[in-house]
Amino acid sequence: MTLTKTRKAPASTVTVDYRIVDGWHVFTSDQVKGLYVAHEDCRTAYDAVAPAIEALLTENEKVEVKVQPGTTVDRFLAYLKTRVLNLPLRPGRRDFVVIAAHK
C-alpha cells in the first residue's frame, strides 16, 4: 500500500458587511482594502463579491486566491427575508471563504 500525502490549501474567511443604500445593495469589508460592491439587484451584487475579493487580494496583497461565498445567494436572500417577517431586506454580515491558489 502506498500512502500519499494530500495537502490542503490554507483557508481563511473574510467577513463582508451588507447594507442597502438608496435602493442599492452594498457589500464592503474592513478586512479587504477597497472592497465596495454595489448594484440595484442583490443577486448581481452578491455574485460580484467573490471575484472582487480575488482581484483586490491579488492587487493589494500580491497573493492569488480562490474565493467562494460561505452560502448560496438564494440562502442569503432567504436569510435576510426571514430575519423579520414581512419586512424588506435588511443589512447583515456574511463570510466568504478565501483559499490559497495552487500554481
C-alpha positions in Angstrom: 0.0 0.0 0.0 1.3 3.4 -0.9 0.4 6.4 1.2 0.2 9.7 -0.5 0.2 13.0 1.4 -2.5 15.3 0.4 -2.0 18.9 1.3 -5.0 21.2 1.6 -4.6 24.8 0.6 -4.7 27.2 3.6 -8.1 28.8 4.0 -9.5 31.7 5.8 -12.6 33.8 5.9 -13.4 37.4 5.1 -16.4 39.0 6.8 -18.4 41.1 4.4 -20.9 43.6 5.5 -24.2 44.1 3.7 -26.5 47.1 3.7 -29.0 48.8 1.4 -28.1 52.4 0.5 -30.7 54.4 -1.6 -32.1 51.1 -3.1 -28.6 49.8 -3.9 -27.3 46.5 -2.4 -23.9 47.3 -1.0 -21.1 44.9 0.2 -18.0 46.1 1.9 -15.4 44.7 4.2 -12.9 46.1 6.8 -10.7 43.2 6.0 -10.2 43.8 2.3 -9.0 47.2 1.4 -11.1 48.8 -1.4 -13.9 46.3 -1.4 -17.1 48.1 -2.4 -19.6 46.2 -4.5 -23.0 47.8 -5.2 -25.8 47.0 -7.6 -29.6 47.6 -7.7 -30.1 43.8 -7.9 -29.0 42.0 -4.8 -28.2 38.7 -6.7 -25.9 40.6 -9.1 -24.1 42.4 -6.3 -23.7 39.2 -4.2 -22.3 37.3 -7.2 -19.7 40.0 -7.8 -18.3 39.9 -4.3 -16.0 36.8 -4.6 -14.4 37.9 -7.9 -13.8 41.4 -6.4 -12.1 40.0 -3.3 -9.9 37.8 -5.5 -8.9 40.8 -7.6 -8.3 43.0 -4.6 -6.2 40.5 -2.8 -4.1 39.9 -5.9 -3.6 43.6 -6.5 -3.2 44.8 -2.9 -1.5 41.8 -1.2 0.1 40.1 -4.2 -1.5 36.7 -3.4 -3.6 34.6 -5.7 -6.6 33.1 -4.0 -9.9 31.5 -4.9 -12.9 33.0 -3.0 -16.3 31.4 -2.6 -19.3 32.6 -0.7 -20.0 30.9 2.6 -23.5 30.3 1.4 -25.5 30.4 -1.8 -27.2 33.7 -2.9 -30.6 32.0 -2.5 -29.9 31.1 1.1 -28.5 34.6 1.7 -31.7 36.2 0.3 -33.9 33.8 2.3 -32.0 34.5 5.5 -32.4 38.3 5.0 -36.1 38.0 4.2 -36.9 35.8 7.2 -34.9 37.7 9.8 -38.0 39.8 10.3 -41.2 38.6 8.7 -42.8 40.8 6.1 -40.1 43.4 6.1 -37.8 44.3 3.2 -34.2 43.1 3.0 -32.1 44.2 6.0 -28.4 44.7 6.5 -26.3 41.8 7.6 -22.9 40.1 7.6 -21.7 37.1 5.5 -18.5 35.2 5.4 -16.6 34.5 2.1 -14.1 31.7 2.2 -10.6 32.6 0.9 -8.4 29.7 -0.3 -4.8 30.0 -1.4 -4.4 29.2 -5.1 -2.1 26.4 -6.2 0.2 27.1 -9.1 
